[in-house]
Every structure is written in C-alpha cells, then in structure tokens.
C-alpha cells in the first residue's frame, strides 16, 4: 500500500458559493450540482487548489472512486439490465453485449445487473449465470465505458451468500451492490442491519426498498434510520411503490444528516413526480436525483433526455403543469409494461418484449418458460407505443442496431 498525494485545481467556478467537485467526471450531458456531491468545497474565487493524502492499494483507485461517486451523486439514468435469452432459453452473449452498448450509446450513466429485471433465478444451480453475466458485463464496460460509468451489482440471499456475491462483484470491478433483503424478510431488524453491515464491509452498499408485490419486505422508518448509520452506504433506491414508505426513507436520510447518501427512485409508477419533488423537512431539503429502474431498461435514450429536462426544470422557480400530464403518461406506459393489472406477473416479459420488438433481444423469454406476457398485455403494449411515441426511442435503436449486433457478434466469436 502506497501513500497517495494528489493536487487538484479547478478554474471554472459557476459563481460565488457554488459547490465545485474536485474530481468532476466527463459530462454526461445532464450533470447538475447536488449537495451530496463528494469531494466538494464552497468556492468564492475563480480557482481552487487543494491537496490531500490518502492510503490505498492502488494509485488510481481513490481517484476512480471519487469519479463514480460524483457521477452517481449528480443524478443518472441507471437501467436495470435484463437477461438476453434466445427462444429456447439459452443465454445470448451477443445480445447481452448489444444491450449494454445500447445503454452506453443512449447516454445512461450506469447499469445495474443481476437485479430483479435480470431475473433473480440466474443464481439457481440449474442456470448458474450469476458470475458469467457479471463477468461479461464487466468486460464490455471495461472496453467501452468511461471510468465514471456506475457499475451496480445486485446482491441477494442470506449473509453468507450475499457477502460471497459482493466479493465476486468487487473482484470484477463493480462499484457498489444493490442489496436485496428479501431473504431476511422474517428476520429481526437487528439481524437485517447486521447483514447490511457485513455486506458493506465487502462492497459499498446501494440500499434497496423493494415492494412486497415482487418479493420485497416491509422496512420501516427505524430500519432506514439505522441503515443510514452504516458508513459504507452510498445510495438508496426507493422502489416501495407507496408514498408513505417512500417518505419513510427520505425522512430517515434527512434525519441522519448524511448528505453523502444519494436518493434514487425505483418507483416506476411515479417516476417524474419523484424526480421533481423537493422533499423538505425540519429546514432540510433533499431530492431524488436519478433513477435505477426497470422502466429505464427500455426507451433509454428518451429517458436520458427526460432526466436532462428535469434537472433543468428543478432549477427554475416554477414548474409547468405539463409535468403532471407527462408523469401520468409514463405511469400509464409503465402499468402496461410491468403488467400492474395482473399483480406484475408479466413485468419482466413486458420489458423483454419491448426490447425484442426493437431487435435488442432475441426473444421475450424468461428463465422460467412459464413466465410470459399476460393475456391482453401485447395489445396493451401496442396501445401505449401508439399513444406515447415521445416516450420511445425506436428510431435511435434502428439507426444503430446492426452496428451494435455486428460488433458484439465479432467479440463473441
């Protein structure tokens, strides 16, 4: 281990008192300052010069960490990546790579893999795809992604399994783990917190409030308050699909005083409202700055553009009422894709079907061959695509699909 000494200088300050990140990543095109940006100072002059000392195993590791943390804190589109399966259920590495290249080209700021959208059953012995999928994803990102592109690995299971998964992800260069507590739903809060603590010692943790309808468990305000006391927590994804439970998480973060924990929406039923709302409590205001979403696994280019618009809109003194309409349009589209009418049974097939229609996946197949679109869901997908063309990115995909497929085929061969 070597002592690192680095000097950082900034000469473009956006006005007196603006937070200036000392390790700004390359622009994603929609980066906005956020009070939880790490490595920040309050600047009142046109230049900042600072030094620090830090001990780390590699000369570049600390700088790389500050890059991805700064990007994460700025607010990103992070698609929850599906699994690319052929009609016979075998894994298509070519299409998996193609999908990742699509997300990169669309302007996503990160990707989450081995999560619900990827299908939790990749971990089952008969499939044994957890490590291969993480490895292939890491290889593609190593070659094509910028250093600040945020790499999130889904972490599941009891403490033994979860720490093993976190170790695999860390070895493959993932930045943080989206920690699913479904396996501990019947355990005490003390046990759940200790589980989180042990995983966070292996890999920085991205907290995850997953709605019970798709396997999650209820986690109250007190849990999240204690969760925020864990040092190696970097973010929380709120996917409770419930306003009361969403506020539990936000209030816990505010009361904790942890400005370095960034909030992401996973509430696919209320995406735009989450991103527009200033959550104010006891003199402190926090925002949900980005999304880690299954909804953003599709039509990603349009999602990036929308988040750009939102980041600009929240800087203005007033918001146009049109945003309320746009929120309901997106909610309608998500209800169909996620199959809300049938308790989300067609959720993953719905995502896969959109990508199949675009040519990004070879089929809508799931690992469980019985997990298919619900009756009438395909027709409803037709409806929302016709009703909301501004939510889609079909033209963008068609203009690049052959290029992505050909390059992925060459790599796979």
Secondary structure, 3 states (H helix, E strand, C coil): CEEEEEEEEECCCCCCCEEEECCCCCCCCCCCCCCCCCCEEEECCCCEEEEEEEEECCCCHHHHHHHHHHHHHHCCEEEECCCCECCCCCECHHHHHHHHHHHHHHCCCEEEECCHHHCHHHHCCCCCCHHHHHHHHHHHHHHHCCCCCEEEEEECCCHHHHHHHHHHHHHCCCCEEEECCHHHCCCCHHHHHHHHHHHHCCCCEEEEEECHHHCCCCCCHHHHHHHCCCCCEEEEEEECCCHHHHHHHHHHHHHHCCCCCEEEECCCCCHHHHHHCEEEECCEEEEEEEEEECHHHCCHHHHHHHHHHHHHHCCCCCCCCHHHHHHHHHHHHHHHHCCHHHCCCCHHHHHHHHHHHHCCCCCCCCCCCCCCCCCCHHHHHHHHHHHCHHHCCHHHHHHHHHHHHHHHHHHHC
